[in-house]
């Protein structure tokens, strides 16, 4: 289902694309940031148009006129910061179906878009039950990937009430272990930052500061409203918890190691949280496979995690627009860095070894001394990770 989106604010556009992806995962959104670009991209086969009113090169009403000259019934949604009676009436006279005021309220946005999208039929897809799991995962890898999330609307609503009292630092502390949300905010912030200044964002607090409290809360609400992100299969829930725990432990240990030798731990902590994103994306894809009628055997679950976690992880790093230094930090968790002089990379690898209780090898001990860490302190205690498939994916085979 092709959808045309005209919006010149990259953050608002990303948010709209996220909501549309939640409500209509089969949709193909064509985003344009100028009226001229949208008019050139318009095709009669499109089934929904969403447009801002005031853009740098003109009015979104120009696009509305073009669409209505060819299709009198296509749903058109106009979004504008100007929502006075005259603005709404002028849009309605030209054939706008819905008028939504900015700043966007995500729950309201979803409520207004749902009736329009439910009238539009998704393309007939081959049931997962008739596809092999390998074919399904291959298809998933060619599309935007998502992580499973348990973030609830109830957890976001109180924050919305306190939005005027929140700071990027306080919100970062609240969400520091919400891995899918942290990944989403980093993706949004990097999209905005790279377009504006070319500077990559590597820390959650920086991402929230770049986006602003309002936009960060909106992104959180959009993620919470995506009920498809919740896992239902008990085996997948257990596996997801296992990898969430591992990622949190890597993040905590890597930051503690870094701080103990005077290295700032912000980017290191973020890299640790994202270090198992590949496994989590595979788990989300497996849940979708089951939801579509597919059958998943235990052996297939293990094989899928072994075979697909690395390519899914690499795909996510590109999808999120992560800068090379952040990609290297994440990759170092799974594979010993070739740049032996970069202490941050060595710390990430050591944290991964610590979580897997593999710090007692000769190579690991040399690395601890090379970084300047207290050998006895970091090898003395064994962490407890949920006993599922703790080392299903050998670190030597991962590139993440």
Kinemage of the C-alpha trace (Angstrom):
@kinemage 1
@onewidth
@group {chain A} dominant
@subgroup {mainchain}
@vectorlist {calphas} color= white
{ca unk a 1} P 0.000 0.000 0.000
{ca unk a 2} L 1.812 3.174 -1.166
{ca unk a 3} L 1.475 6.256 1.054
{ca unk a 4} L 2.760 9.729 0.177
{ca unk a 5} L 4.103 11.778 3.096
{ca unk a 6} L 4.992 15.464 2.681
{ca unk a 7} L 6.760 16.829 5.775
{ca unk a 8} L 9.872 19.004 5.965
{ca unk a 9} L 10.662 18.449 9.654
{ca unk a 10} L 12.784 15.256 9.733
{ca unk a 11} L 11.798 14.419 13.319
{ca unk a 12} L 8.069 14.762 12.659
{ca unk a 13} L 8.488 12.732 9.466
{ca unk a 14} L 10.310 9.937 11.318
{ca unk a 15} L 7.586 9.892 13.960
{ca unk a 16} L 4.829 9.681 11.350
{ca unk a 17} L 6.652 6.876 9.557
{ca unk a 18} L 6.955 5.010 12.874
{ca unk a 19} L 3.223 5.344 13.591
{ca unk a 20} L 2.306 4.304 10.047
{ca unk a 21} L 4.611 1.301 10.364
{ca unk a 22} L 2.854 0.305 13.584
{ca unk a 23} L -0.642 0.628 12.125
{ca unk a 24} L 0.040 -0.648 8.607
{ca unk a 25} L 3.238 -2.714 8.469
{ca unk a 26} L 2.547 -3.569 4.845
{ca unk a 27} L 2.574 0.111 3.826
{ca unk a 28} L 5.293 1.630 1.651
{ca unk a 29} L 5.811 5.249 2.694
{ca unk a 30} L 7.275 7.678 0.164
{ca unk a 31} L 8.582 10.660 2.130
{ca unk a 32} L 9.181 14.025 0.496
{ca unk a 33} L 10.342 17.219 2.194
{ca unk a 34} L 9.317 19.718 -0.498
{ca unk a 35} L 6.086 20.465 -2.326
{ca unk a 36} L 7.863 20.108 -5.669
{ca unk a 37} L 9.227 16.718 -4.673
{ca unk a 38} L 5.843 15.493 -3.482
{ca unk a 39} L 4.082 16.627 -6.656
{ca unk a 40} L 6.687 14.794 -8.720
{ca unk a 41} L 6.359 11.660 -6.544
{ca unk a 42} L 2.556 11.580 -6.598
{ca unk a 43} L 1.058 8.581 -8.405
{ca unk a 44} L -2.651 7.736 -8.788
{ca unk a 45} L -1.950 4.281 -7.304
{ca unk a 46} L -1.219 5.834 -3.900
{ca unk a 47} L -3.848 5.100 -1.273
{ca unk a 48} L -3.213 7.786 1.336
{ca unk a 49} L -1.639 11.256 1.371
{ca unk a 50} L -0.384 12.959 4.538
{ca unk a 51} L 0.970 16.468 4.157
{ca unk a 52} L 2.123 19.443 6.156
{ca unk a 53} L 0.600 22.775 5.188
{ca unk a 54} L 3.518 25.196 5.405
{ca unk a 55} L 6.747 24.120 3.705
{ca unk a 56} L 9.877 25.910 2.569
{ca unk a 57} L 8.885 25.964 -1.108
{ca unk a 58} L 5.149 26.505 -0.825
{ca unk a 59} L 1.930 25.184 0.645
{ca unk a 60} L 0.844 21.595 1.029
{ca unk a 61} L -2.483 22.712 -0.405
{ca unk a 62} L -0.787 22.663 -3.816
{ca unk a 63} L -0.360 18.903 -3.434
{ca unk a 64} L -3.974 18.589 -2.264
{ca unk a 65} L -5.187 20.364 -5.415
{ca unk a 66} L -3.102 18.061 -7.626
{ca unk a 67} L -4.393 14.916 -5.931
{ca unk a 68} L -8.020 16.073 -6.012
{ca unk a 69} L -7.743 16.868 -9.710
{ca unk a 70} L -7.154 13.155 -10.303
{ca unk a 71} L -8.882 11.426 -7.390
{ca unk a 72} L -11.893 12.827 -5.528
{ca unk a 73} L -12.066 10.096 -2.887
{ca unk a 74} L -8.472 9.367 -1.804
{ca unk a 75} L -7.992 10.043 1.951
{ca unk a 76} L -5.872 13.174 2.529
{ca unk a 77} L -4.629 14.093 6.012
{ca unk a 78} L -3.267 17.593 6.593
{ca unk a 79} L -0.980 18.329 9.540
{ca unk a 80} L -0.315 21.894 10.550
{ca unk a 81} L 0.758 24.056 13.465
{ca unk a 82} L -1.943 26.510 12.358
{ca unk a 83} L -5.280 25.011 13.377
{ca unk a 84} L -7.553 28.035 13.545
{ca unk a 85} L -11.034 27.817 12.061
{ca unk a 86} L -10.105 29.549 8.797
{ca unk a 87} L -7.161 27.185 8.215
{ca unk a 88} L -9.294 24.107 8.845
{ca unk a 89} L -12.174 25.344 6.675
{ca unk a 90} L -9.918 26.298 3.748
{ca unk a 91} L -8.328 22.839 3.834
{ca unk a 92} L -11.739 21.164 4.011
{ca unk a 93} L -13.016 23.130 0.991
{ca unk a 94} L -10.124 21.763 -1.064
{ca unk a 95} L -10.964 18.191 -0.079
{ca unk a 96} L -8.799 17.412 2.965
{ca unk a 97} L -10.293 14.407 4.788
{ca unk a 98} L -8.658 14.926 8.199
{ca unk a 99} L -6.931 17.910 9.793
{ca unk a 100} L -4.493 17.198 12.659
{ca unk a 101} L -2.893 19.977 14.680
{ca unk a 102} L 0.718 20.142 15.767
{ca unk a 103} L 2.368 19.390 18.140
{ca unk a 104} L 1.361 15.809 17.488
{ca unk a 105} L -0.293 13.766 20.197
{ca unk a 106} L 0.652 10.187 19.333
{ca unk a 107} L -2.385 8.502 20.878
{ca unk a 108} L -4.688 10.929 19.093
{ca unk a 109} L -2.737 10.579 15.847
{ca unk a 110} L -3.093 6.817 15.963
{ca unk a 111} L -6.815 7.163 16.792
{ca unk a 112} L -7.391 9.444 13.786
{ca unk a 113} L -5.340 7.391 11.315
{ca unk a 114} L -6.642 3.947 12.301
{ca unk a 115} L -10.083 4.282 10.602
{ca unk a 116} L -8.451 5.478 7.380
{ca unk a 117} L -5.892 2.676 7.297
{ca unk a 118} L -8.346 -0.095 8.190
{ca unk a 119} L -10.348 0.740 5.056
{ca unk a 120} L -7.279 0.073 2.948
{ca unk a 121} L -6.567 -3.580 2.303
{ca unk a 122} L -3.046 -4.944 2.755
{ca unk a 123} L -1.593 -6.844 -0.195
{ca unk a 124} L -2.276 -10.525 -0.264
{ca unk a 125} L 0.788 -12.167 1.256
{ca unk a 126} L 1.870 -15.744 1.244
{ca unk a 127} L 1.075 -17.199 4.686
{ca unk a 128} L 4.127 -17.878 6.800
{ca unk a 129} L 2.883 -21.423 7.305
{ca unk a 130} L 3.646 -22.068 3.620
{ca unk a 131} L 7.077 -20.439 3.750
{ca unk a 132} L 10.254 -21.914 5.092
{ca unk a 133} L 11.705 -20.146 8.122
{ca unk a 134} L 14.827 -19.334 6.117
{ca unk a 135} L 12.746 -17.639 3.409
{ca unk a 136} L 10.862 -15.658 6.041
{ca unk a 137} L 14.035 -14.424 7.725
{ca unk a 138} L 15.582 -13.544 4.380
{ca unk a 139} L 12.546 -11.404 3.593
{ca unk a 140} L 12.707 -9.769 7.025
{ca unk a 141} L 16.351 -8.866 6.445
{ca unk a 142} L 15.378 -6.882 3.338
{ca unk a 143} L 12.888 -4.739 5.304
{ca unk a 144} L 13.204 -2.350 8.274
{ca unk a 145} L 13.869 -4.449 11.369
{ca unk a 146} L 12.309 -3.949 14.797
{ca unk a 147} L 13.013 -5.128 18.305
{ca unk a 148} L 10.522 -6.675 20.711
{ca unk a 149} L 9.390 -4.245 23.379
{ca unk a 150} L 7.466 -4.474 26.622
{ca unk a 151} L 7.225 -0.702 27.044
{ca unk a 152} L 3.685 0.053 28.200
{ca unk a 153} L 1.449 3.052 27.666
{ca unk a 154} L 0.943 3.127 31.436
{ca unk a 155} L 4.671 3.734 31.885
{ca unk a 156} L 4.718 6.652 29.443
{ca unk a 157} L 1.542 8.479 30.490
{ca unk a 158} L 2.872 9.727 33.876
{ca unk a 159} L 5.921 11.121 32.101
{ca unk a 160} L 3.684 13.058 29.730
{ca unk a 161} L 2.058 14.688 32.744
{ca unk a 162} L 5.494 15.703 34.047
{ca unk a 163} L 6.961 16.822 30.715
{ca unk a 164} L 7.612 20.392 31.904
{ca unk a 165} L 9.654 19.097 34.844
{ca unk a 166} L 11.774 16.589 32.932
{ca unk a 167} L 15.310 17.076 31.680
{ca unk a 168} L 17.257 14.976 29.173
{ca unk a 169} L 19.344 13.637 32.052
{ca unk a 170} L 16.365 12.610 34.204
{ca unk a 171} L 14.589 11.006 31.253
{ca unk a 172} L 17.780 9.211 30.291
{ca unk a 173} L 18.018 7.755 33.795
{ca unk a 174} L 14.392 6.600 33.593
{ca unk a 175} L 14.907 4.877 30.250
{ca unk a 176} L 18.523 3.755 30.597
{ca unk a 177} L 17.630 0.045 30.346
{ca unk a 178} L 14.802 0.338 27.788
{ca unk a 179} L 16.884 -1.097 24.963
{ca unk a 180} L 14.376 -0.828 22.047
{ca unk a 181} L 13.473 2.729 23.060
{ca unk a 182} L 17.125 3.744 23.442
{ca unk a 183} L 17.836 2.338 19.987
{ca unk a 184} L 14.868 4.177 18.488
{ca unk a 185} L 15.808 7.513 20.050
{ca unk a 186} L 19.414 7.159 18.901
{ca unk a 187} L 18.151 6.440 15.391
{ca unk a 188} L 15.858 9.486 15.372
{ca unk a 189} L 18.521 11.756 16.847
{ca unk a 190} L 21.197 10.627 14.429
{ca unk a 191} L 18.866 11.257 11.507
{ca unk a 192} L 18.260 14.808 12.704
{ca unk a 193} L 21.810 15.527 13.878
{ca unk a 194} L 23.525 14.218 10.776
{ca unk a 195} L 21.232 16.276 8.548
{ca unk a 196} L 21.820 19.441 10.579
{ca unk a 197} L 25.431 19.286 11.729
{ca unk a 198} L 26.920 16.003 10.585
{ca unk a 199} L 27.707 15.122 14.216
{ca unk a 200} L 26.797 11.578 15.303
{ca unk a 201} L 24.915 10.979 18.567
{ca unk a 202} L 26.155 8.091 20.718
{ca unk a 203} L 24.512 8.598 24.119
{ca unk a 204} L 20.876 8.388 25.169
{ca unk a 205} L 20.963 11.717 27.024
{ca unk a 206} L 22.389 13.402 23.917
{ca unk a 207} L 19.668 11.829 21.785
{ca unk a 208} L 16.933 13.138 24.097
{ca unk a 209} L 18.551 16.567 24.177
{ca unk a 210} L 18.705 16.650 20.365
{ca unk a 211} L 15.103 15.517 19.944
{ca unk a 212} L 13.664 17.488 22.838
{ca unk a 213} L 11.529 16.172 25.679
{ca unk a 214} L 8.270 16.433 23.720
{ca unk a 215} L 9.510 14.492 20.695
{ca unk a 216} L 11.231 11.884 22.883
{ca unk a 217} L 8.011 11.259 24.808
{ca unk a 218} L 6.090 11.056 21.536
{ca unk a 219} L 8.502 8.429 20.213
{ca unk a 220} L 8.125 6.467 23.453
{ca unk a 221} L 4.340 6.577 23.194
{ca unk a 222} L 4.466 5.436 19.571
{ca unk a 223} L 6.636 2.491 20.569
{ca unk a 224} L 4.333 1.627 23.491
{ca unk a 225} L 1.291 1.690 21.208
{ca unk a 226} L 2.915 -0.799 18.833
{ca unk a 227} L 1.259 -3.875 20.299
{ca unk a 228} L 2.882 -5.997 17.590
{ca unk a 229} L 6.160 -5.477 19.420
{ca unk a 230} L 5.020 -7.602 22.355
{ca unk a 231} L 6.078 -11.246 22.423
{ca unk a 232} L 3.530 -13.990 23.107
{ca unk a 233} L 5.479 -17.220 22.557
{ca unk a 234} L 6.906 -18.347 25.960
{ca unk a 235} L 10.142 -19.653 24.455
{ca unk a 236} L 10.767 -16.325 22.740
{ca unk a 237} L 9.919 -14.345 25.861
{ca unk a 238} L 12.492 -16.373 27.802
{ca unk a 239} L 15.139 -15.919 25.115
{ca unk a 240} L 14.481 -12.182 24.878
{ca unk a 241} L 14.844 -11.790 28.635
{ca unk a 242} L 18.096 -13.702 28.489
{ca unk a 243} L 19.586 -11.394 25.858
{ca unk a 244} L 18.207 -8.249 27.501
{ca unk a 245} L 19.950 -9.334 30.705
{ca unk a 246} L 23.210 -10.001 28.891
{ca unk a 247} L 23.101 -6.610 27.157
{ca unk a 248} L 22.383 -4.761 30.402
{ca unk a 249} L 25.222 -6.571 32.157
{ca unk a 250} L 27.679 -5.808 29.358
{ca unk a 251} L 26.631 -2.143 29.510
{ca unk a 252} L 26.989 -1.930 33.298
{ca unk a 253} L 30.341 -3.735 33.401
{ca unk a 254} L 31.835 -1.847 30.453
{ca unk a 255} L 30.864 1.493 31.975
{ca unk a 256} L 32.271 0.504 35.370
{ca unk a 257} L 35.539 -0.622 33.760
{ca unk a 258} L 35.792 2.608 31.779
{ca unk a 259} L 35.120 4.866 34.757
{ca unk a 260} L 37.664 2.982 36.887
{ca unk a 261} L 40.440 4.065 34.525
{ca unk a 262} L 39.143 7.554 33.789
{ca unk a 263} L 37.313 6.970 30.499
{ca unk a 264} L 33.855 8.502 30.021
{ca unk a 265} L 31.302 5.710 30.022
{ca unk a 266} L 28.341 7.216 28.122
{ca unk a 267} L 28.937 5.880 24.614
{ca unk a 268} L 30.334 2.659 26.043
{ca unk a 269} L 27.136 2.085 28.015
{ca unk a 270} L 24.959 2.710 24.932
{ca unk a 271} L 27.055 0.261 22.905
{ca unk a 272} L 26.615 -2.372 25.591
{ca unk a 273} L 22.829 -1.965 25.548
{ca unk a 274} L 22.797 -2.449 21.773
{ca unk a 275} L 25.223 -5.383 21.781
{ca unk a 276} L 22.482 -8.021 21.513
{ca unk a 277} L 20.198 -6.149 19.129
{ca unk a 278} L 20.735 -8.757 16.422
{ca unk a 279} L 19.438 -11.572 18.606
{ca unk a 280} L 16.474 -9.479 19.725
{ca unk a 281} L 15.555 -8.574 16.141
{ca unk a 282} L 15.661 -12.263 15.184
{ca unk a 283} L 13.373 -13.066 18.128
{ca unk a 284} L 10.918 -10.382 16.986
{ca unk a 285} L 10.970 -11.820 13.452
{ca unk a 286} L 10.337 -15.317 14.822
{ca unk a 287} L 7.299 -14.059 16.749
{ca unk a 288} L 5.967 -12.488 13.553
{ca unk a 289} L 6.561 -15.812 11.780
{ca unk a 290} L 4.468 -17.608 14.404
{ca unk a 291} L 1.784 -14.909 14.260
{ca unk a 292} L 1.450 -15.514 10.523
{ca unk a 293} L 0.846 -19.236 11.031
{ca unk a 294} L 4.405 -20.540 10.970
{ca unk a 295} L 5.554 -23.450 13.109
{ca unk a 296} L 8.802 -23.059 15.068
{ca unk a 297} L 10.670 -26.073 16.409
{ca unk a 298} L 13.201 -25.778 19.244
{ca unk a 299} L 16.064 -26.756 16.956
{ca unk a 300} L 14.986 -24.106 14.439
{ca unk a 301} L 14.976 -21.458 17.168
{ca unk a 302} L 18.556 -22.255 18.125
{ca unk a 303} L 19.658 -22.446 14.496
{ca unk a 304} L 17.984 -19.122 13.656
{ca unk a 305} L 19.782 -17.341 16.487
{ca unk a 306} L 23.101 -18.852 15.437
{ca unk a 307} L 22.712 -18.122 11.741
{ca unk a 308} L 20.837 -14.818 11.611
{ca unk a 309} L 21.811 -12.743 14.665
{ca unk a 310} L 24.987 -11.329 13.100
{ca unk a 311} L 23.418 -10.278 9.756
{ca unk a 312} L 20.384 -8.842 11.576
{ca unk a 313} L 22.708 -6.929 13.912
{ca unk a 314} L 24.734 -5.532 11.026
{ca unk a 315} L 21.546 -4.555 9.198
{ca unk a 316} L 20.288 -2.703 12.292
{ca unk a 317} L 23.495 -0.698 12.647
{ca unk a 318} L 23.052 0.565 9.103
{ca unk a 319} L 19.318 1.095 9.558
{ca unk a 320} L 19.888 3.158 12.703
{ca unk a 321} L 22.587 5.252 11.040
{ca unk a 322} L 25.090 4.560 13.807
{ca unk a 323} L 28.458 6.233 13.412
{ca unk a 324} L 31.493 4.018 12.785
{ca unk a 325} L 32.947 4.463 16.309
{ca unk a 326} L 29.681 3.212 17.848
{ca unk a 327} L 29.555 0.268 15.432
{ca unk a 328} L 33.094 -0.653 16.407
{ca unk a 329} L 32.237 -0.521 20.118
{ca unk a 330} L 29.291 -2.870 19.586
{ca unk a 331} L 31.295 -5.225 17.394
{ca unk a 332} L 34.118 -5.403 19.937
{ca unk a 333} L 31.767 -7.108 22.410
{ca unk a 334} L 31.696 -10.149 20.136
{ca unk a 335} L 35.115 -10.120 18.507
{ca unk a 336} L 38.509 -9.075 19.850
{ca unk a 337} L 39.407 -5.705 18.304
{ca unk a 338} L 42.272 -5.543 15.855
{ca unk a 339} L 43.175 -2.056 17.153
{ca unk a 340} L 44.869 -3.232 20.329
{ca unk a 341} L 45.731 0.316 21.405
{ca unk a 342} L 42.123 1.543 21.637
{ca unk a 343} L 41.219 0.960 25.266
{ca unk a 344} L 37.493 1.583 24.767
{ca unk a 345} L 37.289 -1.300 22.282
{ca unk a 346} L 39.263 -3.577 24.584
{ca unk a 347} L 36.924 -2.696 27.448
{ca unk a 348} L 33.881 -3.660 25.384
{ca unk a 349} L 35.438 -7.012 24.559
{ca unk a 350} L 36.429 -7.613 28.182
{ca unk a 351} L 32.898 -6.804 29.354
{ca unk a 352} L 31.527 -9.379 26.916
{ca unk a 353} L 34.007 -11.952 28.191
{ca unk a 354} L 33.106 -11.140 31.788
{ca unk a 355} L 29.399 -11.739 31.183
{ca unk a 356} L 30.265 -15.089 29.569
{ca unk a 357} L 32.620 -15.925 32.490
{ca unk a 358} L 35.617 -16.106 30.135
{ca unk a 359} L 38.035 -13.703 31.814
{ca unk a 360} L 40.416 -16.396 33.036
{ca unk a 361} L 42.109 -17.140 29.727
{ca unk a 362} L 45.674 -16.014 29.153
{ca unk a 363} L 44.579 -13.651 26.374
{ca unk a 364} L 41.914 -12.049 28.576
{ca unk a 365} L 44.344 -11.557 31.456
{ca unk a 366} L 46.842 -9.878 29.134
{ca unk a 367} L 44.103 -7.621 27.859
{ca unk a 368} L 43.070 -6.647 31.407
{ca unk a 369} L 46.640 -5.647 32.204
{ca unk a 370} L 47.016 -3.818 28.890
{ca unk a 371} L 43.955 -1.684 29.593
{ca unk a 372} L 45.118 -0.960 33.138
{ca unk a 373} L 42.310 -2.735 34.981
{ca unk a 374} L 42.616 -4.476 38.346
{ca unk a 375} L 42.966 -8.118 37.276
{ca unk a 376} L 41.907 -9.695 40.571
{ca unk a 377} L 38.885 -7.443 40.945
{ca unk a 378} L 37.417 -8.166 37.538
{ca unk a 379} L 38.075 -11.900 37.442
{ca unk a 380} L 37.030 -12.661 41.016
{ca unk a 381} L 33.244 -12.735 40.694
{ca unk a 382} L 31.165 -14.815 38.324
{ca unk a 383} L 28.045 -13.131 36.984
{ca unk a 384} L 24.790 -15.041 36.897
{ca unk a 385} L 23.055 -14.930 33.527
{ca unk a 386} L 19.732 -16.769 32.953
{ca unk a 387} L 20.697 -20.338 32.054
{ca unk a 388} L 19.152 -20.719 28.636
{ca unk a 389} L 21.479 -20.618 25.680
{ca unk a 390} L 24.122 -18.389 27.217
{ca unk a 391} L 26.657 -19.060 24.508
{ca unk a 392} L 24.538 -20.173 21.574
{ca unk a 393} L 26.473 -17.768 19.377
{ca unk a 394} L 30.209 -18.132 19.802
{ca unk a 395} L 31.872 -14.711 19.893
{ca unk a 396} L 34.305 -15.707 17.199
{ca unk a 397} L 31.466 -16.165 14.670
{ca unk a 398} L 29.719 -12.846 15.281
{ca unk a 399} L 30.382 -9.620 13.453
{ca unk a 400} L 27.351 -7.651 14.715
